[in-house]
Amino acid sequence: MDVHRLFVCPRCDNYVNPLVSMGRWQCCFHPGEYDVEKGWSCCGRKVRELNYNPTYIALGAREQYVKGPPGCTKCDCGEDLSRIHIDNIKNILDQIDINKWQGFDYPYLYRSEDTYINHEIGTR
């Protein structure tokens, strides 16, 4: 993981740096499955229906991209939401503001609220 390189988050479309965003849960995702009839299993939100104007269609136009509803569960930006063992990032710990980490339970940093809560339930 190159922690100094900027990338575009696939969920929020923001430019982020893993070093700055790690552990802060500044993004959101849906941990459930999507069903066209029922929406997301985690929150029930649905992708909006497309309502085309007949004139718009007759002119050959169509909507190419429909952005889904915002996520219902906080997480870090990026594709990988798996937890991080503190030993795997020990060489960059001095560059990270650990006080802003949301889901830290030594020795792991949880990158989403969902996995952190499930971890806490499993340890009770």
Secondary structure, DSSP 8 states (H G I E B T S, - for coil): --TTS-EE-TTT--EE-HHHHTTS--EEE--S-EETTTEETTT----------HHHHHTT-----------SEEE-SSS----EEGGGGTTTGGGS-GGG-SSEETTEE-SBHHHHHHHHHHT-
